[in-house]
Amino acid sequence: MNSISQSFAHTMPEHVGAAFDMAVSEAWRFVGQTAPNPAVGCALLDARGKVLVVAAHHKAGAWHAERLAVEQAQALGVVEQIHTAVVTLEPCNHTGRTPPCTEALLSTPVQTVWIGCADPNPHVSGGGAAYLQARGLDVRWLAHASNGGACMARCRALLAPFAWRMAHGRPWITVKQAVNAQGSMRPPAGSTTFTNRQSLEFAHALRRATDGIVTGTGTIRADLPAFTVRHVPDHASRRRVLVVCGASTTVPAHWLEQAEVHFDVLFCPDCSDLPGVLASTPALWVMVEAGPTLLRAISAQGMWDDWLHIGQDAHGCDHFSVSTRHDISPLSLFPQWARCTQEQTCFPVL
Ligand SMILES: NC(=O)c1ccc[n+]([C@@H]2O[C@H](COP(=O)([O-])OP(=O)(O)OC[C@H]3O[C@@H](n4cnc5c(N)ncnc54)[C@H](OP(=O)(O)O)[C@@H]3O)[C@@H](O)[C@H]2O)c1
C-alpha cells in the first residue's frame, strides 16, 4: 500500500487552494520550454498561510520548482518561516541532472506538503511522498481533499502532456483548425490567414506553449509558412520540432532552408508513422497546423487529443470550440478557454 492510499480524506484550506493557483500560473509561464521535463510549480507558505515565494521549473537542466523556491526563500531570508509547501507534482526523490526535490524541502523547516498530482512514472510514483512522510512530514494529496477538485483539475491539465507521453510514448496532440463563414479552411488568394487578431494571438500562444508543429506539404506549398511565434513573446532561444507529413521532394528547397534555422525538421511520408516520429523527439505537446487533406487523415486515424476549431461568423467574429478526448486538457489553462465551447465529438474536416 503506498502513501496515497494510506492518507485520509481532508479539507483543503482556502489559502492552500490560492497557493495552488499561483503555483500553476507560475508554471504555465514556462510551458513550451520545459520538455522533456514537465512544467511544475511550487509555493512555500508560512504557518499563517501567507505565501513566501512561488517558483516553477524553467527548463531542463535548471532547478526544479521546489529547489528554486527554497533558493528564493533563502535569498529573501524567509527559509525559517517555511511551514507548508504546495507542489503541483509530487516532489522527485532521485538525482537526475539536479538533486532530489525531497531533500530541498527537507533542508527547510517545512511541516506540511500538499501535492497536486502523483508522479506519472509508475516506477517512482508515490516514492517522493513516502520519503517525506517517513521523515515526519504531513503529506496531503489534493485527490483526497473533499474540496480539491478544481485545483486538482488545473494541476492535471498542467501535467497532461508529460503524463500522456509517459503513459503512451507520444506527445499530446492538439489540432488547430480555422474555418471561415463559408466553411472553407483555405484563405482568400494572396493571404495566409482569415482569422482576426485575437485568434491569431491565440494561435501564436499555442505555438509558444507547444514543443512542435505537425503540418502537411500542401500547406507548405500554398503558404510557405514560417511557423514561428510572432504575435506573442516567445521563450528565449526556443528551438522546436517541425514534422512535415508528405514527401520531402515536394517542398521548396528555399522554404526548408529557412525552416531549419528555427526548427528540427522531420519528414513523415506516412502519417500512421506519426506517433513513432513524434516519439523520437523530446516534444511533450505538439500542435497540428495543416490543411484539409492531412486533417482528414489525422481524423480518420483518431490521432489527436484536442481539436480546437476556430470558426468565423458572417460578421467576421471568431468563435472557439474544443473537442477533447480526455477529462482534462492543457488548453483549459489558456485564458481563451473561458470563451471556448466544449464539445464531445470531433468537428467534421471540411
Ligand atoms: N484554416 C486552417 O486552419 C489552415 C491550416 C493550415 C493550412 N490551411 C490551408 O490549407 C490549404 C492546404 O491544404 P492541403 O489539403 O492542400 O494541404 P495539407 O493537408 O496541409 O497537406 C497535404 C499533403 O499532406 C500529405 N499527406 C496527406 N495525407 C497524408 C498521410 N496520410 N500521410 C502522410 N502525408 C499525408 C500529402 O503530401 P505529399 O503529396 O507530399 O505526399 C498531401 O499532399 C492551404 O490553402 C492552407 O492555407 C488552412
PDBQT file of the ligand as one rigid body, heavy atoms in Angstrom, charges set to zero:
ROOT
HETATM    1  N1  LIG A 401      -7.579  27.159 -41.873  1.00  0.00    +0.000 N 
HETATM    2  C1  LIG A 401      -6.628  26.425 -41.317  1.00  0.00    +0.000 C 
HETATM    3  O1  LIG A 401      -6.673  26.115 -40.125  1.00  0.00    +0.000 OA
HETATM    4  C2  LIG A 401      -5.480  26.008 -42.182  1.00  0.00    +0.000 A 
HETATM    5  C3  LIG A 401      -4.316  25.462 -41.597  1.00  0.00    +0.000 A 
HETATM    6  C4  LIG A 401      -3.289  25.052 -42.444  1.00  0.00    +0.000 A 
HETATM    7  C5  LIG A 401      -3.459  25.159 -43.807  1.00  0.00    +0.000 A 
HETATM    8  N2  LIG A 401      -4.585  25.691 -44.317  1.00  0.00    +0.000 N 
HETATM    9  C6  LIG A 401      -4.782  25.829 -45.771  1.00  0.00    +0.000 C 
HETATM   10  O2  LIG A 401      -4.907  24.533 -46.298  1.00  0.00    +0.000 OA
HETATM   11  C7  LIG A 401      -4.532  24.607 -47.665  1.00  0.00    +0.000 C 
HETATM   12  C8  LIG A 401      -3.642  23.412 -47.985  1.00  0.00    +0.000 C 
HETATM   13  O3  LIG A 401      -4.395  22.244 -47.784  1.00  0.00    +0.000 OA
HETATM   14  P1  LIG A 401      -3.952  20.854 -48.345  1.00  0.00    +0.000 P 
HETATM   15  O4  LIG A 401      -5.036  19.909 -48.007  1.00  0.00    +0.000 OA
HETATM   16  O5  LIG A 401      -3.548  21.022 -49.772  1.00  0.00    +0.000 OA
HETATM   17  O6  LIG A 401      -2.605  20.589 -47.550  1.00  0.00    +0.000 OA
HETATM   18  P2  LIG A 401      -2.201  19.724 -46.259  1.00  0.00    +0.000 P 
HETATM   19  O7  LIG A 401      -3.344  18.905 -45.763  1.00  0.00    +0.000 OA
HETATM   20  O8  LIG A 401      -1.501  20.599 -45.304  1.00  0.00    +0.000 OA
HETATM   21  O9  LIG A 401      -1.106  18.778 -46.915  1.00  0.00    +0.000 OA
HETATM   22  C9  LIG A 401      -1.494  17.815 -47.836  1.00  0.00    +0.000 C 
HETATM   23  C10 LIG A 401      -0.328  16.887 -48.038  1.00  0.00    +0.000 C 
HETATM   24  O10 LIG A 401      -0.136  16.163 -46.840  1.00  0.00    +0.000 OA
HETATM   25  C11 LIG A 401       0.413  14.914 -47.176  1.00  0.00    +0.000 C 
HETATM   26  N3  LIG A 401      -0.464  13.895 -46.648  1.00  0.00    +0.000 N 
HETATM   27  C12 LIG A 401      -1.798  13.786 -46.763  1.00  0.00    +0.000 A 
HETATM   28  N4  LIG A 401      -2.233  12.673 -46.165  1.00  0.00    +0.000 NA
HETATM   29  C13 LIG A 401      -1.139  12.072 -45.677  1.00  0.00    +0.000 A 
HETATM   30  C14 LIG A 401      -0.924  10.880 -44.956  1.00  0.00    +0.000 A 
HETATM   31  N5  LIG A 401      -1.926  10.058 -44.644  1.00  0.00    +0.000 N 
HETATM   32  N6  LIG A 401       0.353  10.566 -44.589  1.00  0.00    +0.000 NA
HETATM   33  C15 LIG A 401       1.367  11.382 -44.917  1.00  0.00    +0.000 A 
HETATM   34  N7  LIG A 401       1.233  12.506 -45.614  1.00  0.00    +0.000 NA
HETATM   35  C16 LIG A 401      -0.003  12.840 -45.985  1.00  0.00    +0.000 A 
HETATM   36  C17 LIG A 401       0.438  14.795 -48.683  1.00  0.00    +0.000 C 
HETATM   37  O11 LIG A 401       1.758  15.163 -49.067  1.00  0.00    +0.000 OA
HETATM   38  P3  LIG A 401       2.524  14.578 -50.389  1.00  0.00    +0.000 P 
HETATM   39  O12 LIG A 401       1.626  14.939 -51.508  1.00  0.00    +0.000 OA
HETATM   40  O13 LIG A 401       3.819  15.342 -50.363  1.00  0.00    +0.000 OA
HETATM   41  O14 LIG A 401       2.669  13.122 -50.155  1.00  0.00    +0.000 OA
HETATM   42  C18 LIG A 401      -0.558  15.843 -49.094  1.00  0.00    +0.000 C 
HETATM   43  O15 LIG A 401      -0.324  16.355 -50.377  1.00  0.00    +0.000 OA
HETATM   44  C19 LIG A 401      -3.845  25.939 -47.876  1.00  0.00    +0.000 C 
HETATM   45  O16 LIG A 401      -4.732  26.777 -48.561  1.00  0.00    +0.000 OA
HETATM   46  C20 LIG A 401      -3.629  26.429 -46.482  1.00  0.00    +0.000 C 
HETATM   47  O17 LIG A 401      -3.661  27.838 -46.410  1.00  0.00    +0.000 OA
HETATM   48  C21 LIG A 401      -5.588  26.117 -43.545  1.00  0.00    +0.000 A 
ENDROOT
TORSDOF 0
